[in-house]
């Protein structure tokens, strides 16, 4: 009797021979079938089971993204304050069996995390930053993504937005970010495009291809703004993405249930915005104060100005802006929507319409002067068109308009700071340059003064990691510019060395593979035996082969300089 309820179900499986045959380079890529023939010149045999495995040769770049504070703490899914400084850290490593080439990383920064961007990276990484779109493209040298190379890194320092009106959309307090990798295999020719980053890896080096998230603390926000009703009607719009909208007027009466409503009466309008059932995002309220256009309207720039003068001729206000440093700019958003047009104009200073001195208290409103439009829109970067006398002209539907005057004064000092991190127990350093003599300095750590004003004290040694600031001003000048360099981040870096050895055996000589991480070159490799050998290299990886003597003791000393 034969029992065939088994796998395999041959008549005789009490004994069999098995072998493994290497058929490397016998099958081309994209083959869908193959024919195997078995021959013998002696005993007969009967093949009854065969299988084969194929090893895929291709690069595999593991792209991991972290979000940390400046102290290095993980901030993923944590609450952060508006304006807080954070660091996106991208780590990349080729864990495949094929070298990669043409490796690039695309990172579109979140809309609410694009301020004060500062980038550092491993040697061999370059980047292009499109500030208008918030997109950064990194290009990585091929020698950093060979199979088995150590981890490379990129750090993007950003600040969270400070304007509450940036967070009126549903779930806009959740700030998501993810990077995407594109590269090609050297041997395989495989092209991998837009491969998403992982949000982290576990102890098994596995992770999810999902964005890293932080939660902006908007509890301090009131979401209140003013809009002007010039004539007829005004459409006011709430932040989008909510399931329901309920608008109430100043008397508490419901006047609408859509994202936008049209009103023709001044007053306070409050919209209650609710998310869908089951949503983890909070409901929000917005308050819109609708005001009639009129001559009593105050200058929108008063709260932004450094000094506000009162004109002795007519009692009007003249805001003044003092910009300190080369490239110093002041981005202004007047916060008024639903206007027909906003024009920013600069006085053509000549003859009787000459420049205003620092002590002027009245704007030049002469009808004989010529004004040139330098920008349009509710947002303007003060200082982008230099010093001078300016006015803002706001035009409303129905033909109404308002003019508001302001003066701009500039100082083009451009101090620069050079940072050195704390490495292997040695102190870091901050040095300020590009400042002539006659200036004094005040140093702060985390907003706390550590060195008071001293002349020519332009550098300090740092023994504690953190955020430093320095203020610079002219000696014995009252009311002059105080230049401030913020977010001077000094970090602790420790040298990490990984060593893999292949012992001498009967199959051949031994080898040593050394990789260095975290601290930049250059590196001194001192390898000591009977004769003594010394290498000075800039590479983070050194492989020594052809070690023929079993039991040889080799001492290695690596110094990052």
VOGU-3710 file (C-alpha; in Angstrom, 3 decimals, decimal comma):
1> xxxxxxxxxx> 0,000/0,000/0,000  1,225/3,500/-0,844  0,474/6,460/1,405  0,360/9,531/-0,790  -1,248/12,093/1,543  2,038/13,934/1,992  4,224/16,529/0,332  6,061/15,556/-1,774  3,999/12,430/-2,521  6,545/10,309/-4,420
11> xxxxxxxxxx> 6,357/6,538/-4,124  9,680/6,358/-2,308  10,913/9,184/-0,105  12,751/7,047/2,417  16,025/8,176/0,914  17,037/10,964/-1,456  20,048/12,976/-2,615  20,022/16,764/-2,629  22,376/19,297/-4,088  22,603/23,064/-4,521
21> xxxxxxxxxx> 23,861/24,398/-7,818  24,989/28,016/-8,376  23,576/29,286/-11,690  24,818/32,858/-11,366  24,794/34,768/-14,688  22,791/32,036/-16,411  19,474/33,897/-16,257  19,089/37,434/-17,571  16,916/40,110/-15,984  13,172/39,918/-16,763
31> xxxxxxxxxx> 13,254/36,166/-17,618  9,845/34,546/-17,087  10,698/30,878/-17,685  13,618/28,434/-17,776  14,167/24,783/-18,828  16,236/22,420/-16,627  17,632/19,137/-18,058  19,122/16,358/-15,925  21,672/13,894/-17,373  23,845/11,059/-16,044
41> xxxxxxxxxx> 26,574/8,781/-17,350  26,248/6,184/-14,567  23,430/5,265/-12,121  19,880/6,241/-12,935  18,079/8,816/-10,803  14,659/10,377/-10,791  14,288/14,118/-10,091  11,101/14,685/-8,125  11,557/18,164/-6,558  13,388/21,303/-7,636
51> xxxxxxxxxx> 13,386/24,926/-6,521  15,520/27,990/-7,035  16,053/31,320/-5,338  17,051/34,626/-6,902  18,970/37,356/-5,109  17,875/40,812/-6,226  20,884/43,087/-6,768  19,871/46,683/-6,113  20,606/49,571/-3,788  18,327/50,166/-0,811
61> xxxxxxxxxx> 18,780/53,576/0,791  17,099/53,753/4,161  15,923/57,363/4,644  14,925/58,207/8,226  13,591/61,571/9,394  13,547/62,780/13,003  12,264/65,974/14,623  14,208/67,244/17,658  14,597/70,353/19,769  17,937/72,126/19,929
71> xxxxxxxxxx> 18,907/70,014/22,938  18,509/66,838/20,862  15,244/65,633/22,466  12,775/63,744/20,255  9,761/66,006/19,587  7,755/63,673/17,361  4,017/64,098/18,112  4,903/66,541/20,911  3,426/69,995/21,480  5,640/72,966/20,581
81> xxxxxxxxxx> 5,214/76,698/21,078  4,729/79,194/18,279  8,119/80,580/17,269  10,019/77,631/18,807  13,240/76,488/17,105  13,348/72,828/15,998  15,694/70,635/13,967  14,634/68,160/11,284  17,365/65,483/11,056  17,545/63,270/7,979
91> xxxxxxxxxx> 19,725/60,144/8,094  20,520/58,063/5,022  22,383/54,761/4,511  22,624/52,284/1,641  21,711/48,913/3,211  21,367/47,181/-0,175  23,900/45,104/-2,116  24,433/47,526/-4,994  26,080/50,962/-4,947  23,836/53,947/-5,690
101> xxxxxxxxxx> 24,423/57,000/-7,862  22,614/60,287/-8,582  21,111/60,266/-5,082  18,882/63,260/-4,282  16,469/64,078/-1,474  13,442/66,348/-1,886  12,048/67,986/1,241  9,047/70,340/1,115  8,976/72,175/4,435  5,546/72,662/6,040
111> xxxxxxxxxx> 3,991/76,100/5,487  4,106/76,808/9,226  7,747/75,706/9,666  9,683/77,752/7,108  11,098/80,601/9,186  14,811/81,043/10,016  15,921/78,018/7,982  19,544/76,962/8,598  21,047/73,802/7,051  24,098/71,673/7,914
121> xxxxxxxxxx> 25,048/68,268/6,505  27,721/65,611/6,050  30,619/66,532/3,781  29,633/65,689/0,216  26,031/66,936/0,524  24,967/70,085/-1,349  21,536/71,690/-1,577  19,289/74,195/-3,343  16,705/76,019/-1,218  13,661/77,467/-2,999
131> xxxxxxxxxx> 12,554/79,844/-0,264  9,417/80,958/-2,118  8,096/77,379/-2,358  9,721/76,107/0,848  11,336/73,199/-1,023  14,910/72,006/-0,457  16,660/69,625/-2,873  19,746/67,825/-1,554  22,311/66,216/-3,866  24,555/63,564/-2,302
141> xxxxxxxxxx> 27,937/62,483/-3,640  28,037/58,896/-4,920  30,822/57,926/-2,489  28,438/58,447/0,462  25,870/55,858/-0,741  27,991/52,881/-1,665  26,762/49,584/-0,233  27,862/49,322/3,393  28,779/53,005/3,813  28,144/54,570/7,247
151> xxxxxxxxxx> 25,121/56,734/7,956  25,092/60,221/6,400  23,079/63,071/7,876  21,382/66,399/7,162  20,007/68,848/9,747  17,445/71,550/8,900  16,891/74,101/11,649  13,532/75,913/11,424  11,259/78,109/13,528  7,523/77,559/13,934
161> xxxxxxxxxx> 5,278/80,345/12,591  4,252/83,022/15,083  1,132/84,391/13,344  -2,000/82,764/14,762  -3,891/83,437/11,526  -1,687/80,774/9,879  -3,529/78,152/11,947  -7,197/78,822/11,092  -7,561/75,809/8,775  -8,820/72,505/10,179
171> xxxxxxxxxx> -5,985/70,411/11,649  -3,443/73,107/10,685  -1,879/72,810/14,158  -0,547/69,402/13,049  2,701/70,175/11,228  3,674/67,210/9,046  6,923/66,706/7,166  8,404/63,913/5,053  11,396/63,650/2,712  11,577/61,698/-0,558
181> xxxxxxxxxx> 14,613/59,945/-2,085  15,502/59,350/-5,748  18,526/57,322/-6,889  19,816/54,744/-9,408  21,619/51,423/-8,908  25,151/51,313/-10,322  25,110/47,614/-11,359  21,385/46,923/-11,500  20,370/50,144/-13,240  17,262/50,173/-11,044
191> xxxxxxxxxx> 15,756/53,680/-10,717  13,983/54,435/-7,436  11,974/57,667/-7,401  10,224/59,579/-4,603  10,847/56,882/-1,983  9,275/58,274/1,248  11,290/58,645/4,434  10,626/56,632/7,583  9,475/58,343/10,772  11,984/56,260/12,752
201> xxxxxxxxxx> 13,257/52,702/13,087  12,790/50,112/15,820  15,347/47,698/17,260  14,915/45,517/14,158  15,727/48,521/11,929  12,163/48,594/10,634  9,978/51,666/10,330  6,901/53,186/8,714  6,981/55,438/5,658  4,928/58,166/7,303
211> xxxxxxxxxx> 5,599/61,859/8,031  6,994/63,081/11,321  4,505/65,289/13,153  4,599/68,051/15,731  1,656/69,833/17,326  1,681/73,641/17,418  0,321/75,037/20,673  -2,425/77,399/19,474  -4,089/77,699/22,888  -2,688/81,237/23,143
221> xxxxxxxxxx> -4,407/82,299/19,897  -7,669/84,266/19,775  -8,114/84,085/15,974  -9,508/87,603/15,789  -9,092/90,074/12,908  -10,526/93,308/11,526  -12,091/93,824/8,087  -13,395/97,039/6,586  -16,781/97,688/4,967  -16,352/100,589/2,550
231> xxxxxxxxxx> -19,706/100,526/0,755  -22,385/98,019/-0,097  -21,445/94,477/0,932  -18,454/92,599/2,321  -17,707/88,865/2,088  -15,896/87,402/5,101  -14,348/83,936/5,000  -13,344/81,507/7,769  -10,554/78,912/7,675  -11,417/75,894/5,537
241> xxxxxxxxxx> -11,620/72,159/6,080  -14,337/72,009/8,769  -17,517/69,954/8,647  -19,905/72,727/9,773  -19,849/76,515/10,176  -22,170/78,610/12,334  -21,934/82,407/12,097  -23,462/84,699/14,738  -23,622/88,485/14,759  -23,052/90,842/17,695
251> xxxxxxxxxx> -26,529/90,012/19,056  -25,922/86,252/18,966  -28,285/85,710/16,047  -27,285/83,031/13,515  -26,577/84,729/10,160  -24,956/81,947/8,126  -23,807/78,308/7,984  -21,205/78,286/5,190  -17,474/78,979/5,126  -18,080/82,452/3,642
261> xxxxxxxxxx> -20,911/84,878/4,333  -21,801/88,309/2,949  -22,619/91,129/5,371  -23,682/94,742/4,928  -23,657/95,885/8,540  -20,649/96,638/10,763  -20,264/94,622/13,944  -18,616/91,557/15,445  -19,189/88,266/13,646  -18,196/85,012/15,312
271> xxxxxxxxxx> -17,999/81,706/13,453  -18,064/78,384/15,298  -16,216/75,782/13,201  -16,737/72,071/13,955  -14,794/69,101/12,622  -16,385/65,813/11,552  -17,397/63,257/14,184  -14,432/61,134/15,216  -11,865/63,698/14,113  -8,900/64,165/16,447
281> xxxxxxxxxx> -8,596/67,814/15,426  -10,194/70,462/17,643  -13,135/72,706/16,822  -12,179/76,374/16,453  -13,777/79,813/16,635  -12,912/82,922/14,635  -13,919/86,519/15,358  -14,202/89,077/12,557  -14,705/92,726/13,509  -16,338/94,440/10,535
291> xxxxxxxxxx> -15,789/98,193/10,643  -17,053/100,973/8,433  -14,491/102,832/6,354  -13,851/106,340/7,681  -11,274/109,081/8,294  -10,830/107,911/11,898  -9,176/104,744/10,686  -5,743/104,404/12,307  -2,513/103,608/10,497  -2,124/99,761/10,395
301> xxxxxxxxxx> 1,653/100,163/10,782  1,585/101,824/14,210  1,993/98,583/16,162  4,871/97,449/13,921  6,937/100,667/13,996  10,034/101,255/16,128  9,002/104,854/16,821  5,712/106,713/16,223  5,882/110,494/15,909  2,909/112,850/16,208
311> xxxxxxxxxx> 2,840/115,557/13,561  2,648/119,069/15,034  0,709/120,305/11,954  -2,348/118,038/11,928  -1,899/115,525/14,778  -1,455/112,567/12,395  0,882/109,711/13,236  4,167/109,013/11,421  5,578/105,492/12,021  9,354/105,141/11,700
321> xxxxxxxxxx> 11,312/101,969/11,031  15,001/101,673/11,911  16,626/98,703/10,163  19,936/97,591/11,593  22,328/95,553/9,448  22,934/94,686/5,816  19,871/92,926/4,458  17,755/93,699/7,536  14,115/93,505/6,470  10,770/93,834/8,233
331> xxxxxxxxxx> 7,986/91,726/6,711  4,675/93,521/7,246  1,222/92,050/6,751  -1,451/94,650/7,382  -4,018/91,921/8,107  -6,784/93,484/6,005  -8,494/91,333/3,395  -11,218/91,886/0,842  -9,773/95,167/-0,351  -9,539/96,044/-4,003
341> xxxxxxxxxx> -5,845/96,859/-3,995  -2,920/97,790/-1,739  -0,062/99,847/-3,158  3,237/100,602/-1,423  4,731/103,824/-2,769  8,091/105,578/-2,286  8,667/109,318/-2,579  10,841/110,425/-5,481  13,180/112,570/-3,389  14,451/115,620/-5,251
351> xxxxxxxxxx> 14,273/119,408/-4,895  11,527/120,470/-2,506  10,661/116,792/-2,010  14,058/115,974/-0,554  14,931/113,319/2,061  13,571/113,554/5,577  16,015/113,759/8,474  15,955/111,404/11,448  14,072/113,928/13,609  11,177/114,557/11,185
361> xxxxxxxxxx> 7,739/114,298/12,822  5,483/115,021/9,812  5,085/113,141/6,533  5,589/114,894/3,215  2,049/115,158/1,796  2,721/117,817/-0,819  0,681/117,299/-3,994  3,641/118,512/-6,050  5,749/115,452/-5,095  5,968/112,272/-7,188
371> xxxxxxxxxx> 5,439/108,820/-5,712  6,553/105,564/-7,361  4,772/102,254/-6,687  7,339/99,693/-5,457  5,026/96,811/-4,445  1,396/95,726/-4,332  -0,547/93,458/-1,987  -1,285/93,295/1,735  2,250/92,120/2,494  5,411/94,191/2,081
381> xxxxxxxxxx> 9,018/93,746/3,134  10,135/97,066/4,594  13,753/97,812/3,718  13,753/95,961/0,395  13,649/99,315/-1,413  16,110/101,158/0,850  15,802/104,190/3,075  13,235/106,854/2,270  9,733/108,238/2,753  6,872/105,856/1,976
391> xxxxxxxxxx> 3,101/105,663/1,953  0,618/102,801/1,774  -2,510/103,322/-0,354  -5,448/100,998/0,379  -8,241/100,966/-2,205  -11,646/99,499/-1,322  -14,585/98,312/-3,433  -16,810/101,293/-4,152  -13,965/103,735/-4,760  -12,789/104,383/-1,176
401> xxxxxxxxxx> -9,100/104,619/-0,388  -6,803/105,505/2,521  -3,206/106,738/2,591  -0,840/106,004/5,453  2,691/107,406/5,609  5,885/106,002/7,150  9,647/106,588/7,011  12,448/103,998/6,737  16,065/104,429/7,956  18,815/101,818/7,435
411> xxxxxxxxxx> 22,243/100,880/8,855  24,219/98,325/6,810  26,481/96,664/9,391  26,643/92,911/8,597  28,081/90,930/11,552  28,789/87,240/10,938  29,143/84,407/13,464  31,339/81,318/13,056  30,410/78,324/15,235  32,535/75,412/16,432
421> xxxxxxxxxx> 30,788/72,488/18,151  32,066/70,808/21,318  34,004/67,773/20,106  35,412/64,938/22,232  35,418/66,986/25,437  36,991/70,083/23,879  35,116/73,389/24,227  33,242/74,934/21,325  33,613/78,510/20,180  31,586/81,386/18,751
431> xxxxxxxxxx> 33,435/84,179/16,953  31,813/87,321/15,514  33,513/88,883/12,480  32,907/91,614/9,905  32,525/94,254/12,617  34,904/97,235/12,721  36,442/98,620/15,897  34,378/100,845/18,128  31,713/98,236/18,928  30,927/96,396/22,156
441> xxxxxxxxxx> 29,320/93,011/22,772  26,912/91,363/25,215  26,639/87,539/25,301  23,585/85,507/26,376  22,843/81,806/26,802  19,181/80,864/26,477  18,243/84,514/26,945  20,267/84,888/30,178  23,235/87,251/30,179  26,597/85,535/30,684
451> xxxxxxxxxx> 28,934/88,407/29,691  27,930/92,062/29,990  28,822/94,798/27,499  32,546/94,832/26,720  34,388/96,472/23,857  36,021/94,177/21,252  34,835/91,053/23,120  33,875/89,345/19,866  34,456/85,659/20,737  33,744/83,217/23,567
461> xxxxxxxxxx> 34,606/79,601/24,338  31,580/77,366/24,975  31,533/74,523/27,522  27,754/73,986/27,643  25,712/72,996/24,582  22,699/75,156/23,790  21,427/78,291/22,075  23,487/81,455/22,385  22,820/85,057/21,422  25,085/88,065/21,047
471> xxxxxxxxxx> 24,154/91,754/20,939  26,399/94,343/19,262  26,251/98,119/19,482  28,456/101,130/18,909  30,359/102,395/21,922  29,031/105,658/23,423  26,169/106,061/20,896  22,770/106,700/22,498  19,722/105,350/20,690  21,814/103,578/18,042
481> xxxxxxxxxx> 21,166/100,190/16,495  21,565/97,091/18,627  22,504/94,203/16,335  21,526/90,749/17,531  22,609/87,330/16,285  20,110/84,717/17,491  19,908/80,942/17,431  23,657/80,356/17,643  23,411/76,629/18,332  26,505/74,876/19,697
491> xxxxxxxxxx> 26,114/71,094/19,984  28,042/68,287/21,650  29,554/65,919/19,086  31,242/62,649/20,073  33,463/60,566/17,837  31,965/57,125/17,045  34,176/54,426/15,533  32,987/51,086/14,118  35,600/48,409/13,440  34,999/45,123/11,574
501> xxxxxxxxxx> 37,814/42,551/11,241  38,358/39,540/9,008  40,932/37,201/10,618  43,801/35,589/8,761  42,826/32,065/7,690  43,867/29,302/5,390  41,678/30,940/2,732  43,744/34,103/2,622  44,994/37,185/4,497  42,921/39,176/6,967
511> xxxxxxxxxx> 41,500/42,709/6,768  40,288/45,580/8,941  37,377/47,897/8,024  37,065/51,155/10,004  34,217/53,699/9,728  33,984/57,001/11,600  30,696/58,811/12,329  29,390/62,081/13,863  32,634/64,109/13,696  34,030/65,566/10,481
521> xxxxxxxxxx> 37,516/65,174/8,988  40,297/65,229/8,788  41,239/61,917/10,421  44,592/60,529/11,549  44,730/56,720/11,495  47,788/55,413/13,390  48,267/51,660/12,873  51,104/50,255/14,951  52,903/46,901/14,630  56,583/45,961/14,465
531> xxxxxxxxxx> 57,397/48,672/11,907  54,716/51,312/12,549  52,399/52,727/9,921  50,603/56,072/9,889  47,782/57,264/7,616  46,411/60,830/7,258  43,068/60,701/5,467  39,944/62,828/5,017  37,682/59,870/4,406  35,328/58,550/7,096
541> xxxxxxxxxx> 36,068/54,978/6,064  39,373/53,062/5,877  39,824/49,449/4,779  43,152/47,683/5,343  43,659/44,384/3,524  46,433/41,861/3,054  47,320/41,247/6,713  49,220/37,931/6,432  50,426/37,237/9,976  48,032/35,340/12,308
551> xxxxxxxxxx> 47,897/36,703/15,845  49,359/40,097/14,844  48,364/42,852/17,282  47,504/46,167/15,633  46,760/49,343/17,589  44,677/51,994/15,870  44,458/55,598/16,962  42,026/57,921/15,176  42,124/61,672/15,727  39,523/63,985/14,197
561> x> 41,044/67,380/13,661
//
